[in-house]
Amino acid sequence: MTALKDLLNNKIRYKNIYEFDLKNFFPSINQAELFSVLSEIKIPLSMIYYFLLPLQEKPKISLDFECRDYQTGKESYFFKSIYEMINFKGESNYIYGKSSRLGVPMGLGYSPLLASLVLIKRLEEWKRENGFHEYITYADDGLIMSNGNLDIELFEKYLSLGKIEMNKEKSS
């Protein structure tokens, strides 16, 4: 509701509005950058480690759990861990073999906040180089509003510095 209220309050003041969606946003968050962002906003080091520990120390619970696809009749899917099963969307950073220094899981209550801090850092850097713009974000979606030209390619460049990709099919 806050994002919608901000949009309605600002839409008259801006002639250009760009809506964006980020591809696999939570799993692509670089934890080293997240550590840096949390340090910059003066979060105590002990709290940073507390926030990041669940992201880096993946529990080693092996299941080999079969999940049948009753809707489509396709082959069963076998999960290798309970965390892979819980976060199953193809986006989980709890898949064995995937880097433990990448991503924030969707299941943690504070994951959206951590991911948003990284996104806001990228938006602020782009804003400094590209002139004054306002933005509204909600998880992996957002709006950029401006009266001047929106250099979206430059915005994509700043996102890619953090290994974040824009979903061009859902952005316009």
KEKEDO-644765 format. One record per residue (C-alpha): residue in one letter; z, x, y. Coordinates in Angstrom, 3 decimals, m for minus. Layout:
<type: A z: Z x: X y: Y>
...
This chain:
<type: M z: 0.000 x: 0.000 y: 0.000>
<type: T z: 0.752 x: 2.878 y: 2.374>
<type: A z: m2.730 x: 4.359 y: 1.873>
<type: L z: m4.356 x: 0.961 y: 2.433>
<type: K z: m2.303 x: 0.385 y: 5.588>
<type: D z: m3.285 x: 3.853 y: 6.903>
<type: L z: m6.945 x: 3.134 y: 6.219>
<type: L z: m6.862 x: m0.216 y: 8.001>
<type: N z: m5.081 x: 1.314 y: 11.003>
<type: N z: m7.583 x: 4.186 y: 11.255>
<type: K z: m10.943 x: 2.692 y: 10.244>
<type: I z: m11.834 x: 1.539 y: 13.757>
<type: R z: m11.237 x: 4.994 y: 15.276>
<type: Y z: m13.634 x: 6.869 y: 12.971>
<type: K z: m17.351 x: 6.503 y: 12.407>
<type: N z: m17.488 x: 8.585 y: 9.208>
<type: I z: m15.384 x: 7.891 y: 6.136>
<type: Y z: m15.895 x: 9.837 y: 2.910>
<type: E z: m14.213 x: 8.599 y: m0.243>
<type: F z: m13.609 x: 11.232 y: m2.925>
<type: D z: m12.371 x: 11.366 y: m6.481>
<type: L z: m11.299 x: 14.573 y: m8.196>
<type: K z: m12.451 x: 15.408 y: m11.718>
<type: N z: m9.636 x: 16.072 y: m14.229>
<type: F z: m7.320 x: 16.704 y: m11.299>
<type: F z: m3.930 x: 17.014 y: m13.019>
<type: P z: m5.130 x: 19.346 y: m15.819>
<type: S z: m6.942 x: 21.630 y: m13.360>
<type: I z: m3.971 x: 22.447 y: m11.103>
<type: N z: m3.390 x: 26.208 y: m11.041>
<type: Q z: 0.334 x: 26.740 y: m11.537>
<type: A z: 0.312 x: 30.092 y: m9.686>
<type: E z: m1.030 x: 28.283 y: m6.620>
<type: L z: 1.519 x: 25.519 y: m7.123>
<type: F z: 4.276 x: 28.156 y: m7.227>
<type: S z: 2.930 x: 29.583 y: m3.964>
<type: V z: 2.805 x: 26.161 y: m2.269>
<type: L z: 6.367 x: 25.352 y: m3.314>
<type: S z: 7.507 x: 28.751 y: m1.992>
<type: E z: 5.719 x: 28.197 y: 1.331>
<type: I z: 7.585 x: 24.935 y: 1.925>
<type: K z: 10.884 x: 26.736 y: 1.277>
<type: I z: 11.810 x: 25.191 y: m2.079>
<type: P z: 14.556 x: 27.427 y: m3.572>
<type: L z: 13.295 x: 29.710 y: m6.337>
<type: S z: 15.701 x: 28.224 y: m8.900>
<type: M z: 14.285 x: 24.743 y: m8.211>
<type: I z: 10.691 x: 25.994 y: m8.471>
<type: Y z: 11.433 x: 27.386 y: m11.925>
<type: Y z: 13.138 x: 24.120 y: m12.836>
<type: F z: 10.034 x: 22.148 y: m11.775>
<type: L z: 7.564 x: 24.462 y: m13.501>
<type: L z: 9.419 x: 25.127 y: m16.762>
<type: P z: 8.274 x: 21.881 y: m18.479>
<type: L z: 4.700 x: 22.774 y: m17.527>
<type: Q z: 4.800 x: 26.234 y: m19.105>
<type: E z: 7.106 x: 25.909 y: m22.123>
<type: K z: 5.259 x: 23.514 y: m24.383>
<type: P z: 7.358 x: 22.197 y: m27.258>
<type: K z: 6.101 x: 23.280 y: m30.671>
<type: I z: 6.285 x: 20.009 y: m32.587>
<type: S z: 3.576 x: 19.707 y: m35.216>
<type: L z: 2.587 x: 16.277 y: m36.468>
<type: D z: m0.888 x: 16.101 y: m37.906>
<type: F z: m0.746 x: 12.401 y: m37.037>
<type: E z: m3.740 x: 10.184 y: m37.894>
<type: C z: m4.788 x: 7.526 y: m35.396>
<type: R z: m7.419 x: 5.093 y: m36.667>
<type: D z: m9.972 x: 3.561 y: m34.320>
<type: Y z: m9.811 x: m0.107 y: m35.249>
<type: Q z: m11.800 x: m1.299 y: m32.220>
<type: T z: m15.029 x: 0.602 y: m32.777>
<type: G z: m14.655 x: 1.617 y: m36.417>
<type: K z: m15.305 x: 5.285 y: m35.593>
<type: E z: m13.605 x: 8.099 y: m37.473>
<type: S z: m9.860 x: 8.592 y: m37.159>
<type: Y z: m8.544 x: 11.074 y: m34.622>
<type: F z: m5.916 x: 13.587 y: m35.769>
<type: F z: m3.351 x: 14.752 y: m33.225>
<type: K z: m1.798 x: 18.190 y: m33.618>
<type: S z: 1.328 x: 17.500 y: m31.584>
<type: I z: 3.311 x: 14.592 y: m30.260>
<type: Y z: 2.464 x: 15.665 y: m26.693>
<type: E z: m1.235 x: 15.607 y: m27.385>
<type: M z: m0.840 x: 12.097 y: m28.801>
<type: I z: 1.247 x: 10.823 y: m25.848>
<type: N z: m1.115 x: 12.273 y: m23.224>
<type: F z: m4.332 x: 11.486 y: m25.103>
<type: K z: m7.144 x: 10.926 y: m22.616>
<type: G z: m8.934 x: 14.205 y: m23.147>
<type: E z: m7.161 x: 15.538 y: m20.046>
<type: S z: m3.832 x: 16.696 y: m21.435>
<type: N z: m2.650 x: 20.225 y: m20.873>
<type: Y z: m0.532 x: 19.864 y: m24.003>
<type: I z: m3.460 x: 20.612 y: m26.306>
<type: Y z: m2.829 x: 23.684 y: m28.460>
<type: G z: m4.840 x: 26.696 y: m27.383>
<type: K z: m5.148 x: 25.568 y: m23.763>
<type: S z: m3.715 x: 27.843 y: m21.073>
<type: S z: m0.080 x: 27.167 y: m20.295>
<type: R z: m0.653 x: 28.293 y: m16.685>
<type: L z: m3.005 x: 25.460 y: m15.887>
<type: G z: m2.350 x: 21.811 y: m15.204>
<type: V z: 0.473 x: 19.381 y: m14.678>
<type: P z: 0.990 x: 16.696 y: m17.329>
<type: M z: 0.524 x: 13.076 y: m16.345>
<type: G z: 3.755 x: 12.071 y: m18.054>
<type: L z: 6.234 x: 13.793 y: m15.728>
<type: G z: 7.504 x: 11.611 y: m12.895>
<type: Y z: 7.033 x: 14.372 y: m10.325>
<type: S z: 3.572 x: 15.525 y: m11.492>
<type: P z: 1.688 x: 13.485 y: m8.861>
<type: L z: 3.804 x: 15.092 y: m6.125>
<type: L z: 3.193 x: 18.624 y: m7.426>
<type: A z: m0.559 x: 18.047 y: m7.759>
<type: S z: m0.740 x: 16.405 y: m4.315>
<type: L z: 0.910 x: 19.422 y: m2.666>
<type: V z: m1.920 x: 21.642 y: m3.935>
<type: L z: m4.553 x: 19.132 y: m2.796>
<type: I z: m2.986 x: 18.848 y: 0.669>
<type: K z: m3.041 x: 22.644 y: 1.014>
<type: R z: m6.789 x: 22.611 y: 0.278>
<type: L z: m7.357 x: 19.732 y: 2.735>
<type: E z: m5.400 x: 21.492 y: 5.494>
<type: E z: m7.377 x: 24.732 y: 5.027>
<type: W z: m10.663 x: 22.810 y: 5.169>
<type: K z: m9.463 x: 20.853 y: 8.198>
<type: R z: m8.678 x: 24.093 y: 10.112>
<type: E z: m12.214 x: 25.409 y: 9.572>
<type: N z: m14.139 x: 22.143 y: 9.865>
<type: G z: m12.433 x: 20.611 y: 12.903>
<type: F z: m10.099 x: 17.666 y: 13.304>
<type: H z: m10.185 x: 15.062 y: 10.589>
<type: E z: m7.641 x: 12.744 y: 9.105>
<type: Y z: m7.223 x: 12.163 y: 5.419>
<type: I z: m5.411 x: 9.818 y: 3.083>
<type: T z: m4.752 x: 10.792 y: m0.512>
<type: Y z: m3.411 x: 8.993 y: m3.529>
<type: A z: m3.142 x: 11.056 y: m6.724>
<type: D z: m6.729 x: 12.192 y: m7.457>
<type: D z: m8.439 x: 9.920 y: m4.894>
<type: G z: m8.723 x: 10.216 y: m1.155>
<type: L z: m10.462 x: 9.389 y: 2.087>
<type: I z: m11.567 x: 11.749 y: 4.814>
<type: M z: m12.158 x: 10.210 y: 8.250>
<type: S z: m13.944 x: 11.825 y: 11.194>
<type: N z: m15.987 x: 11.151 y: 14.299>
<type: G z: m17.959 x: 14.354 y: 13.816>
<type: N z: m19.978 x: 15.638 y: 10.903>
<type: L z: m18.146 x: 15.885 y: 7.616>
<type: D z: m19.035 x: 19.173 y: 5.940>
<type: I z: m18.454 x: 17.969 y: 2.401>
<type: E z: m19.974 x: 21.129 y: 0.894>
<type: L z: m17.323 x: 23.168 y: 2.704>
<type: F z: m14.663 x: 20.762 y: 1.424>
<type: E z: m15.947 x: 21.309 y: m2.137>
<type: K z: m15.781 x: 25.074 y: m1.546>
<type: Y z: m12.115 x: 24.833 y: m0.564>
<type: L z: m11.373 x: 22.671 y: m3.583>
<type: S z: m13.073 x: 25.167 y: m5.887>
<type: L z: m10.829 x: 27.975 y: m4.584>
<type: G z: m8.064 x: 26.153 y: m6.441>
<type: K z: m10.309 x: 25.388 y: m9.444>
<type: I z: m10.437 x: 21.714 y: m8.425>
<type: E z: m13.734 x: 19.829 y: m8.777>
<type: M z: m14.938 x: 16.728 y: m7.007>
<type: N z: m16.288 x: 13.945 y: m9.183>
<type: K z: m19.613 x: 13.388 y: m7.388>
<type: E z: m20.370 x: 10.228 y: m9.358>
<type: K z: m17.289 x: 8.555 y: m7.882>
<type: S z: m17.452 x: 10.095 y: m4.385>
<type: S z: m19.547 x: 8.957 y: m1.421>
